[in-house]
Structures are given as C-alpha cells and as structure tokens.
Amino acid sequence: MKLIYFLKMNFKKPKFWDLKKPNLLSHFLFPLTIILQINNFLLRLKSKNISKKVKTICIGNIYLGGTGKTPLTIKLFEILSSLELKIATAKKYYLSQSDEQTILKNETNFITSKTRVKIVEKAIQDKIDLVIFDDGLQDKNLNYDIKFVCFDSSIWIGNGRLIPSGPLRENLSSLKKYDAVFLKTHDKDKTDDLINSIKKINHQIKIFKVFYKLLNLNQFNSSEKYFLFSGIGNPKSLKDFLVKNSFNITNEIIYPDHYKYSQKDINLLKKRANDLGAKLITTEKDYIKILEKDKNDIHYLKLGLEIDNENELLNFIKYKLNETN
C-alpha cells in the first residue's frame, strides 16, 4: 500500500479521475493497476486480528479522499455517546495528516499510534469499550466489528478505475464484504440510481444518507464576495455546497490534500483577495494549520452534518455490536 501512502502525503487529485469514462491517460496507466489488484488479493488471504476485549468500527472508503470520513467519525462519536460505553475515536498516525488528527482530538476522546493494532492495544489498556477508526478499511492487520464505506454522490466512483488509472482503492465489488454505506449528498431525490447500483452488488448492505450543513452560516453575508482556498480531498463538492448556500465565490485556489501553508502562500492569498475586494474563506481543516499571527482576515467554514434515519443507524450499530459478542 506504499502508493496510497504516498498519495496521502502529496495528494492533489487528477481531474481525469472523475471523468464519467476513462480517458487516454487513464487507459495508459491501467496496466499499473495490476499491482494494486495483486496487493488487494493478498490482503484478502491474510488472516486479521479480532479483539474480543474492545469493539471496533471503521469509517473508511474505497474512493481515495474527499468522502467525509473525519466529520462522520465525529458525528458517530456524538451519536454513540448516548450508549453506556466508553468510546474513543482513532486514526493511524501520519505526520502529513496532523490537521484531521487535531480536529479529532479537539472534538472527541482521541487515540493515535503508528499502527492500528497498537491503537487497539492502547484502547484495551485505557479500558475503552468501543473504538471508531477514521480510515483503515484496507488495513491488513485488523478485522473490524462494523465496516462503513463513505461515498460522495457528486463524484461517486469517478471513472471507476483503480489507482493510478482512477480514484479507487478497491473495485466496487468489494462492497460485498462491508456492512453499510454513508452516502453524502446535497439532494435527497438524486441518489436512487446510486443506491440501486450499490444494492445490486450487496442487497443486504445498509445505506445511510448524509447531508452537510454550515454551522456558522450567520457569520457570512451573501452580498459579499469570497475568495475560497482549500487543501482537501474533494474541493468541488465544497464549492458546490457553498454556491448552493448563496455564497458569491469570485475566485478559488485548490491545494493538495493536507497541504502545509507557507508564509508566502498566506501573503499571496491575502494580496489576491484584497485586490478582488473579497473575503478569504477556507475549511476548518485548513484553518488550524495557519499560524495564529496570520489568521486575521481569514474566515473558516464550520461544517456539521445530519444523517437520515439517525435512530435506525443507532439501532443498526447496537444490533451489529451485539451480534459480534
């Protein structure tokens, strides 16, 4: 999985990944997907660790980046806090992903380590009952009690090809081995085709629709101009969401996912926004990486989410956790 690790550190998604059909470059790269297919096959053969001392949930994806795993991890932590369990969220430590780790630490009871097996060991030491992992479906060392796959309906599976020919870590057929799907959407009525596609592969899989909302909307004015910048997995989805919420986005700069901003970057952004008479806005994930002295004149978007049939989700999780006792 070295290629995926490299992309996590240096990831600016190629535009051709999200074309409806593979283009010439995708066809050219297609032979390289054989490496990932072999790796995925070998992972399926390897027996995985199952801990009886702590329950585990994984919120992952098969589409690389931008499906909302971290906010869903936080939301699930909030929902499950109603249970009489000691709960923690967890994420494997990557130096390049300090942004998401900081958000999880600020919002939840958070554990991190260099391996997910070590995270489980630490959770047992701390007498944690349930660990919610942000990412890790493809980890060859762990078998989770419940496995969620996240998708964004606006991009779905892109061109449908595996990395590097397309954006997929695994073929869509891998849905047969997962328990449920979180489907992020801006429109409740435009997901029927995707749901049918998922159900054709795994008719038993549960599907929960997810809707994002802006928690600090009152801090923004639709009559003003905004200059948007971000280093996230799916910037198009963010911009579409803002436009739908009547933001006047006059300009946008997209950086690689988990981008570390330099002083030169911040100075340039502020100058360009000033020249346009626009306010600088970014995500919370990007904002926390900016030095305190540079945060003046930069506003961040505090995103939350709602899950359709939240009670059904809670009952589903309780049933699955009891089933694995």
C-alpha positions as CSV (number, residue, x, y, z in Angstrom):
1,M,0.0,0.0,0.0
2,K,3.0,2.3,-0.4
3,L,1.4,4.1,-3.4
4,I,-1.7,5.0,-1.3
5,Y,0.6,6.3,1.5
6,F,2.5,8.5,-1.0
7,L,-0.8,9.9,-2.3
8,K,-1.9,10.7,1.2
9,M,1.1,12.8,1.6
10,N,1.1,14.5,-1.8
11,F,-2.4,14.3,-3.0
12,K,-3.9,16.7,-5.5
13,K,-6.5,14.6,-7.3
14,P,-6.0,14.4,-11.1
15,K,-9.1,15.8,-13.0
16,F,-9.3,12.8,-15.3
17,W,-10.1,10.5,-12.3
18,D,-13.6,12.0,-12.0
19,L,-14.5,11.9,-15.7
20,K,-17.5,9.7,-16.4
21,K,-15.4,7.4,-18.6
22,P,-11.7,6.6,-18.6
23,N,-9.7,8.9,-21.0
24,L,-6.5,8.2,-22.9
25,L,-4.2,8.8,-19.9
26,S,-6.4,6.5,-17.7
27,H,-6.0,3.8,-20.3
28,F,-2.3,4.3,-20.5
29,L,-2.0,3.9,-16.7
30,F,-4.4,1.0,-16.5
31,P,-1.6,-1.7,-16.5
32,L,-0.2,-0.3,-13.3
33,T,-3.5,-1.1,-11.5
34,I,-2.4,-4.7,-11.6
35,I,-0.1,-4.0,-8.7
36,L,-2.9,-2.8,-6.6
37,Q,-5.2,-5.7,-7.6
38,I,-2.5,-8.2,-6.6
39,N,-2.0,-6.4,-3.3
40,N,-5.7,-6.4,-2.6
41,F,-5.9,-10.2,-3.4
42,L,-3.1,-10.9,-1.0
43,L,-4.7,-8.9,1.7
44,R,-7.9,-11.0,1.4
45,L,-5.9,-14.1,2.0
46,K,-4.2,-12.8,5.2
47,S,-6.0,-13.6,8.5
48,K,-6.7,-10.4,10.5
49,N,-6.7,-9.8,14.2
50,I,-10.0,-9.7,16.0
51,S,-10.0,-8.3,19.5
52,K,-12.6,-9.6,21.9
53,K,-11.7,-7.0,24.6
54,V,-12.7,-3.9,22.6
55,K,-15.3,-3.3,19.9
56,T,-14.2,-1.6,16.7
57,I,-15.9,0.4,14.0
58,C,-14.2,1.6,10.8
59,I,-15.4,4.5,8.7
60,G,-13.4,4.2,5.5
61,N,-13.6,4.4,1.8
62,I,-12.7,2.8,-1.5
63,Y,-12.6,6.2,-3.2
64,L,-9.3,7.9,-2.3
65,G,-10.1,11.1,-0.4
66,G,-12.9,13.6,0.0
67,T,-15.7,11.4,1.2
68,G,-16.1,13.0,4.7
69,K,-14.7,10.3,6.9
70,T,-13.5,12.6,9.7
71,P,-16.7,14.6,10.2
72,L,-18.6,11.3,10.1
73,T,-16.3,9.8,12.7
74,I,-17.0,12.8,15.0
75,K,-20.8,12.5,14.3
76,L,-20.8,8.8,15.1
77,F,-18.9,9.5,18.4
78,E,-21.6,12.0,19.3
79,I,-24.5,9.6,18.4
80,L,-23.0,6.7,20.3
81,S,-22.2,8.7,23.4
82,S,-25.8,8.1,24.3
83,L,-24.8,4.4,25.0
84,E,-23.3,3.3,28.3
85,L,-19.9,2.8,26.7
86,K,-16.5,4.3,27.0
87,I,-15.8,5.4,23.4
88,A,-12.8,6.7,21.6
89,T,-12.0,7.8,18.1
90,A,-8.7,6.7,16.5
91,K,-6.6,7.4,13.5
92,K,-3.3,5.9,12.4
93,Y,-0.5,8.5,12.9
94,Y,0.7,10.2,9.7
95,L,2.8,13.4,10.1
96,S,1.1,14.8,7.0
97,Q,-2.4,14.4,8.5
98,S,-2.0,16.5,11.6
99,D,-5.0,18.6,10.5
100,E,-7.5,15.8,10.9
101,Q,-5.8,14.4,14.0
102,T,-6.1,17.9,15.6
103,I,-9.8,18.1,14.8
104,L,-10.5,14.7,16.2
105,K,-8.5,15.5,19.4
106,N,-10.5,18.7,19.8
107,E,-13.9,17.2,19.3
108,T,-13.6,13.7,20.8
109,N,-11.7,11.3,23.0
110,F,-8.9,10.5,20.6
111,I,-6.2,7.9,20.3
112,T,-3.4,7.7,17.7
113,S,-0.4,5.5,17.2
114,K,1.9,4.3,14.3
115,T,-0.2,1.2,13.8
116,R,-3.9,0.5,14.3
117,V,-3.0,-2.7,16.2
118,K,-1.2,-0.5,18.7
119,I,-4.2,1.7,18.9
120,V,-6.3,-1.3,19.9
121,E,-3.8,-2.3,22.5
122,K,-3.8,1.2,24.0
123,A,-7.6,1.2,24.0
124,I,-7.6,-2.0,26.0
125,Q,-5.2,-0.5,28.5
126,D,-7.4,2.5,28.8
127,K,-10.5,0.3,29.3
128,I,-12.2,1.7,26.2
129,D,-15.3,-0.3,25.1
130,L,-15.6,0.9,21.5
131,V,-13.1,2.5,19.1
132,I,-14.3,4.4,16.0
133,F,-11.5,4.4,13.4
134,D,-11.2,7.2,10.9
135,D,-9.9,5.3,7.8
136,G,-8.3,1.9,7.7
137,L,-10.7,-0.4,5.8
138,Q,-7.7,-1.7,3.8
139,D,-5.5,-2.4,6.8
140,K,-4.2,-6.0,6.5
141,N,-3.9,-6.4,10.3
142,L,-7.4,-5.7,11.6
143,N,-10.9,-7.0,11.2
144,Y,-13.5,-4.6,12.5
145,D,-16.8,-5.4,14.1
146,I,-18.6,-2.9,11.8
147,K,-17.3,-1.6,8.5
148,F,-18.7,1.6,6.9
149,V,-17.8,2.8,3.4
150,C,-18.2,6.5,2.6
151,F,-19.1,7.9,-0.8
152,D,-19.9,11.4,-2.1
153,S,-22.8,11.2,-4.6
154,S,-21.5,14.1,-6.6
155,I,-18.4,12.2,-7.7
156,W,-19.4,8.6,-6.9
157,I,-16.6,6.4,-8.1
158,G,-15.2,8.8,-10.8
159,N,-14.1,6.9,-13.9
160,G,-14.4,3.6,-12.0
161,R,-10.8,2.6,-12.3
162,L,-8.2,1.6,-9.6
163,I,-5.3,3.8,-8.6
164,P,-3.4,5.3,-10.6
165,S,-5.7,4.9,-13.6
166,G,-8.6,6.2,-11.4
167,P,-9.5,7.1,-7.8
168,L,-10.5,3.7,-6.4
169,R,-8.5,1.8,-3.8
170,E,-10.6,-1.3,-4.4
171,N,-13.1,-2.4,-7.1
172,L,-16.8,-1.6,-6.4
173,S,-17.4,-5.4,-6.0
174,S,-15.6,-5.1,-2.6
175,L,-18.9,-3.7,-1.2
176,K,-19.9,-7.4,-0.7
177,K,-17.6,-7.5,2.4
178,Y,-18.8,-4.3,4.0
179,D,-21.8,-3.7,6.4
180,A,-23.1,-0.2,5.5
181,V,-22.6,2.9,3.3
182,F,-22.6,6.5,4.2
183,L,-23.7,8.4,1.1
184,K,-23.0,12.1,1.2
185,T,-25.4,14.1,-0.9
186,H,-26.8,17.6,-1.4
187,D,-30.1,16.4,-2.9
188,K,-32.2,13.7,-1.3
189,D,-34.0,13.0,-4.5
190,K,-31.0,12.3,-6.8
191,T,-29.5,9.2,-5.2
192,D,-31.8,6.4,-6.4
193,D,-29.5,5.3,-9.2
194,L,-26.5,5.1,-6.9
195,I,-28.5,3.2,-4.3
196,N,-29.7,0.7,-6.9
197,S,-26.0,0.3,-8.1
198,I,-24.9,-0.4,-4.5
199,K,-27.8,-2.8,-3.8
200,K,-27.1,-4.8,-7.0
201,I,-23.7,-5.7,-5.5
202,N,-24.8,-6.2,-2.0
203,H,-28.5,-6.3,-1.4
204,Q,-28.1,-6.6,2.3
205,I,-25.9,-3.6,2.8
206,K,-27.4,-0.7,4.8
207,I,-27.3,2.8,3.2
208,F,-27.5,6.0,5.3
209,K,-27.7,9.4,3.5
210,V,-25.6,12.2,4.9
211,F,-26.3,15.9,4.5
212,Y,-23.8,18.7,5.3
213,K,-24.8,22.0,6.9
214,L,-22.9,25.1,7.7
215,L,-22.9,25.7,11.5
216,N,-21.6,29.3,11.3
217,L,-23.7,30.5,8.4
218,N,-24.7,33.6,10.3
219,Q,-21.0,34.8,10.1
220,F,-21.2,35.2,6.3
221,N,-23.2,37.6,4.0
222,S,-24.4,36.5,0.6
223,S,-24.0,40.1,-0.7
224,E,-20.2,39.9,-0.1
225,K,-17.5,38.4,-2.4
226,Y,-15.5,35.4,-1.2
227,F,-12.1,34.0,-2.2
228,L,-12.1,30.3,-1.4
229,F,-8.9,28.3,-0.8
230,S,-8.6,24.7,0.5
231,G,-6.4,21.6,0.6
232,I,-8.9,18.8,0.8
233,G,-9.8,15.6,-1.0
234,N,-12.8,16.9,-2.9
235,P,-12.8,20.7,-3.3
236,K,-15.5,20.6,-6.0
237,S,-18.1,19.3,-3.5
238,L,-17.2,22.1,-1.1
239,K,-17.6,24.8,-3.7
240,D,-20.9,23.3,-5.0
241,F,-22.2,23.3,-1.4
242,L,-21.3,26.9,-0.9
243,V,-22.8,28.0,-4.1
244,K,-26.0,26.2,-3.2
245,N,-25.9,28.2,0.1
246,S,-25.8,31.5,-1.9
247,F,-22.0,32.2,-1.5
248,N,-20.6,34.5,-4.1
249,I,-17.3,32.7,-4.8
250,T,-15.3,35.1,-7.0
251,N,-12.1,33.1,-7.1
252,E,-10.7,29.8,-5.8
253,I,-7.3,28.2,-5.3
254,I,-7.0,24.4,-4.7
255,Y,-4.0,22.9,-3.0
256,P,-3.1,19.3,-2.4
257,D,-4.9,17.4,0.3
258,H,-3.3,18.1,3.8
259,Y,-1.3,20.9,2.3
260,K,1.1,22.8,4.7
261,Y,0.8,26.5,4.1
262,S,3.9,28.6,3.9
263,Q,4.2,32.3,4.8
264,K,4.5,33.0,1.1
265,D,1.2,31.2,0.4
266,I,-0.7,33.2,3.0
267,N,0.8,36.5,1.8
268,L,-0.2,35.8,-1.8
269,L,-3.7,34.7,-0.8
270,K,-4.3,37.9,1.2
271,K,-3.0,40.1,-1.6
272,R,-5.1,38.4,-4.2
273,A,-8.2,38.6,-2.1
274,N,-7.6,42.3,-1.3
275,D,-7.1,43.0,-5.0
276,L,-10.5,41.5,-5.7
277,G,-12.2,43.1,-2.7
278,A,-13.1,39.7,-1.4
279,K,-13.0,37.9,2.0
280,L,-10.8,34.9,2.3
281,I,-12.6,31.7,3.4
282,T,-11.3,28.2,3.9
283,T,-12.2,25.0,5.8
284,E,-11.6,24.3,9.5
285,K,-9.2,21.6,8.4
286,D,-7.1,24.2,6.6
287,Y,-7.6,27.0,9.1
288,I,-6.0,25.1,12.0
289,K,-2.7,24.8,10.0
290,I,-2.3,28.5,9.6
291,L,-0.2,30.4,12.2
292,E,-2.1,32.5,14.7
293,K,-0.5,35.7,13.6
294,D,-1.8,35.1,10.0
295,K,-5.4,34.2,10.9
296,N,-6.6,37.8,10.8
297,D,-8.7,38.4,7.7
298,I,-9.2,34.7,7.1
299,H,-12.6,33.1,7.9
300,Y,-13.2,29.4,8.3
301,L,-16.3,27.3,7.5
302,K,-17.6,25.2,10.4
303,L,-19.3,22.2,8.8
304,G,-21.6,19.8,10.5
305,L,-23.7,17.0,9.2
306,E,-27.1,15.3,9.6
307,I,-27.7,11.6,9.0
308,D,-31.0,10.5,7.6
309,N,-32.8,8.0,9.9
310,E,-30.3,8.5,12.8
311,N,-32.3,6.3,15.1
312,E,-32.2,3.5,12.5
313,L,-28.4,4.0,12.4
314,L,-28.1,3.7,16.1
315,N,-30.2,0.6,16.3
316,F,-28.2,-1.0,13.4
317,I,-24.9,-0.3,15.2
318,K,-26.3,-1.7,18.5
319,Y,-27.5,-4.9,16.7
320,K,-24.2,-5.4,14.9
321,L,-22.2,-4.9,18.1
322,N,-24.3,-7.4,20.0
323,E,-24.1,-9.8,17.1
324,T,-20.3,-9.9,17.4
325,N,-20.3,-10.7,21.1
